Amino acid sequence: MTGIAFSTAIISLLAAPNIAQHDVLNPAGQWRVTTIDSRCVMARQFGSGDARTTVAISPDVATGEAAVALSQVAVGQRNARVTRVLLPAAKLAAMTSDSPITLESKDGQLVTLASDGLADAVKAADTCRASLRQTWGIDDASVAQVAIAATGKLGLEYWERPADPGYDGTLNVMTLLLAVDSEGRIADCRVVGSSGSSKIDRATCTAVASRAAFQPAKNSSGDAVKSWSVQRVRLQNLRINFLDRFDAPPSVGPISSVGWVNTSSAGLPALPPGPSPR
């Protein structure tokens, strides 16, 4: 779709007296909770016609911080307006009340949505997240101790990923699970959402383990603690290193299974044996 506009937004909960001056969009279907690209996503459509709006909420598997995307599509038009916001876990929990949810973009445009059914959707998403943590080998106790999540950069700005003639570009995003130690170093890197190329997966994880710079997570006492960080890497943003100028052009082929690279797992739970998580 062309002409997509992006903006950041804020989310607030409005009490009933404030709603009169702004219509509330009613749901056009049920909340749907599914796993997409190693994420648990809650999605629902609201309104109809020119007011048709789709909301997608994806809480982080480790931290609970939610990425919210609101897409407004005008029927008969080529343009869509997409509003995106990161929502703290506590704010998402507050949204499960009966109060309508209002998103306000930087230009002041308001969209107010009915919140019925959201509490059940969040519970289903929490179950989905717990399942992924178990599959990925994340100890819930290590997640519970984190009050402030680790933050940082992957350091891939000037890195060149290897060329892979077998990579067909179908999967443009890969998902990494990073174990960040109490000093901000990457103690472990695992690919939990493959790019479709095991060669690119291994090289990217190895590069992140040596290049990433993070501030460690902190517990409620302010002490630095070990933690997990889920990071998504868009391959279209990476430079390519064509080591062999005679490499054959990319061809469509079977997508390889997901793998992982353990750079150093000291003091952190190991990935369970068996087939790689998908």
C-alpha positions in Angstrom: 0.0 0.0 0.0 1.4 3.4 -0.9 1.2 6.7 0.9 1.5 5.3 4.4 1.9 8.0 7.0 3.5 7.3 10.4 3.3 9.2 13.6 3.9 8.7 17.2 1.0 8.9 19.7 0.0 8.9 23.3 -2.7 6.8 24.8 -5.0 7.9 27.6 -8.1 6.6 29.3 -11.0 8.9 29.2 -13.8 9.0 31.7 -17.4 8.9 30.4 -18.1 12.7 30.6 -15.2 13.5 28.2 -16.5 11.2 25.5 -19.4 13.3 24.3 -17.3 15.6 22.2 -15.7 12.6 20.4 -17.5 9.6 19.1 -16.4 6.2 20.3 -15.6 3.6 17.5 -17.4 0.4 18.2 -15.8 -3.0 17.4 -16.6 -4.7 14.1 -15.4 -8.1 15.3 -13.8 -9.9 18.1 -10.2 -9.6 19.5 -7.9 -12.1 17.8 -4.8 -13.3 19.5 -2.2 -15.1 17.5 1.6 -15.7 17.1 3.1 -13.7 14.2 6.9 -13.5 13.6 7.8 -14.7 17.1 5.4 -12.2 18.7 2.0 -12.5 20.4 -0.3 -10.1 18.7 -3.8 -8.9 19.7 -5.8 -7.4 16.8 -9.3 -6.1 16.3 -11.2 -4.0 13.8 -13.3 -1.0 14.8 -15.8 1.1 13.0 -16.9 0.8 9.3 -16.7 2.7 6.1 -14.4 5.7 6.1 -14.0 5.2 9.9 -12.6 1.7 9.5 -9.7 1.2 11.9 -7.6 -1.8 12.8 -5.7 -2.0 16.1 -2.8 -4.4 16.7 -1.1 -4.7 20.2 2.0 -6.8 20.7 3.4 -7.1 24.2 7.1 -7.9 24.4 7.7 -11.5 25.4 10.2 -10.6 28.1 9.3 -7.1 29.4 5.6 -6.8 28.6 6.1 -3.4 27.0 3.5 -3.3 24.2 3.9 -2.0 20.6 0.6 -0.6 19.4 -0.2 0.1 15.8 -3.4 1.8 14.7 -4.2 1.8 11.0 -7.0 4.0 9.6 -8.0 3.2 6.0 -10.4 5.3 4.1 -12.5 3.2 1.7 -11.8 4.0 -1.9 -8.6 5.8 -1.0 -5.0 4.6 -1.6 -3.6 6.2 1.5 -3.5 4.7 5.0 -2.5 6.5 8.2 -0.6 4.3 10.7 -0.1 5.5 14.3 2.5 3.7 16.4 3.3 3.9 20.1 5.2 2.0 22.7 3.1 1.3 25.8 4.6 0.4 29.2 3.3 -2.9 30.7 1.5 -1.0 33.5 -0.3 1.2 31.0 -1.5 -1.8 29.1 -2.9 -3.3 32.3 -4.8 -0.1 33.0 -6.4 -0.3 29.5 -8.2 -3.4 30.5 -10.8 -1.3 32.5 -14.2 -0.5 31.0 -13.1 3.0 30.1 -12.8 3.8 26.4 -9.2 4.1 25.0 -8.2 7.3 23.2 -5.1 7.6 20.9 -3.9 11.1 20.2 -1.3 11.8 17.5 1.1 14.6 17.6 -1.1 16.6 15.3 -3.9 16.4 17.8 -6.1 13.9 15.9 -8.2 11.7 18.3 -9.4 8.2 17.9 -11.5 6.7 20.7 -12.1 2.9 20.9 -14.4 0.8 23.0 -12.3 -1.4 25.3 -14.8 -4.3 25.9 -13.1 -7.7 25.7 -9.6 -6.3 25.9 -9.0 -7.8 29.4 -9.6 -11.3 28.0 -7.4 -10.6 25.0 -4.6 -9.5 27.3 -4.9 -12.7 29.4 -4.7 -14.8 26.2 -1.6 -12.8 25.1 0.0 -13.4 28.5 -0.6 -17.1 28.0 1.0 -16.8 24.6 4.0 -15.0 26.0 4.5 -17.5 28.8 4.5 -20.3 26.2 7.2 -18.5 24.1 9.3 -17.9 27.2 9.1 -21.6 28.0 10.0 -22.6 24.5 12.9 -20.2 24.4 14.3 -21.2 27.8 13.5 -18.0 29.6 13.2 -18.4 33.4 10.1 -16.5 34.6 11.9 -15.6 37.8 14.6 -13.7 35.9 11.9 -11.8 34.1 10.0 -11.0 37.3 13.0 -9.4 39.0 13.4 -6.7 36.3 12.0 -3.3 37.2 13.8 -1.4 34.4 14.5 -3.2 31.2 17.9 -3.3 29.5 18.3 -0.8 26.7 20.9 -0.4 24.0 22.0 -0.6 20.4 22.9 -3.7 18.4 25.8 -2.0 16.7 24.9 -3.2 13.2 25.0 0.3 11.5 28.3 -0.3 9.7 28.3 -4.1 9.7 28.0 -6.0 6.4 25.9 -9.2 6.5 27.1 -12.0 4.3 25.6 -12.6 0.9 23.7 -15.8 0.6 22.6 -16.9 -2.9 20.0 -19.2 -1.3 18.3 -16.3 0.5 15.1 -15.4 -1.4 14.2 -12.3 0.7 10.8 -13.7 1.6 11.4 -13.2 5.4 12.9 -9.7 5.8 12.9 -9.6 9.6 14.7 -11.9 12.1 14.1 -12.0 15.8 17.0 -12.3 18.3 16.8 -13.3 22.0 19.7 -11.6 23.8 20.9 -12.5 27.3 22.3 -9.2 28.8 24.5 -9.6 31.8 24.7 -7.3 34.8 27.4 -5.2 33.1 25.5 -4.8 29.8 27.4 -7.4 27.8 25.7 -9.9 25.5 26.2 -13.2 27.3 24.1 -15.2 24.8 22.4 -14.6 21.4 19.7 -16.9 20.0 17.8 -16.7 16.8 14.1 -17.3 17.7 12.7 -16.0 14.4 14.8 -16.9 11.4 15.6 -14.7 8.4 15.3 -17.8 6.2 19.0 -18.1 5.9 21.0 -20.0 8.5 24.2 -18.3 7.2 22.7 -14.9 7.8 21.3 -16.0 11.2 24.6 -17.2 12.5 26.6 -14.2 11.2 24.1 -11.7 12.6 24.0 -13.3 16.1 27.8 -13.4 16.2 28.1 -9.8 15.1 25.5 -8.6 17.7 27.3 -10.5 20.5 30.5 -8.6 19.8 29.2 -5.2 18.8 26.1 -4.5 20.9 26.3 -1.9 23.7 23.6 -2.1 26.4 22.7 -0.5 29.7 21.9 -3.5 32.0 18.4 -4.0 33.5 17.8 -3.0 37.1 15.7 -4.5 39.9 13.4 -2.5 42.2 16.4 -1.7 44.4 18.3 -0.1 41.5 20.9 -2.9 41.3 22.0 -4.1 37.8 20.7 -7.6 37.0 20.9 -10.1 34.2 18.0 -10.0 31.8 16.6 -11.0 28.4 16.0 -8.7 25.5 14.0 -9.5 22.4 15.3 -7.6 19.3 14.0 -7.5 15.7 16.5 -6.9 12.9 15.3 -5.8 9.5 17.6 -7.2 6.8 16.7 -4.4 4.4 18.5 -2.0 6.7 21.8 -4.0 6.7 24.7 -3.6 4.3 25.7 -6.7 2.3 29.2 -8.0 1.9 29.6 -9.6 -1.5 32.7 -11.6 -0.9 32.3 -13.6 -4.1 31.4 -11.5 -7.1 30.5 -14.7 -9.0 27.8 -15.7 -6.5 24.7 -17.0 -8.2 21.6 -14.7 -8.0 19.1 -15.4 -5.2 16.7 -18.2 -6.0 13.5 -19.3 -4.4 14.0 -22.4 -2.3 13.0 -24.0 1.0 13.2 -21.9 4.1 15.8 -23.3 6.5 14.9 -24.0 10.2 15.6 -21.6 13.0 18.9 -22.0 14.8 20.9 -20.2 17.5 24.4 -19.3 18.5 25.5 -19.6 22.1 28.3 -17.1 22.6 28.5 -17.7 26.4 25.7 -18.9 28.5 27.4 -18.6 31.9 24.9 -18.0 34.7 21.9 -18.1 32.3 19.4 -20.9 31.5 20.2 -23.0 28.5 17.9 -23.5 25.6 16.0 -26.8 25.9 17.1 -29.7 23.7 15.2 -30.7 20.7 14.2 -28.9 17.5 14.9 -25.2 17.2 12.0 -23.0 18.3 9.8 -21.4 15.7 
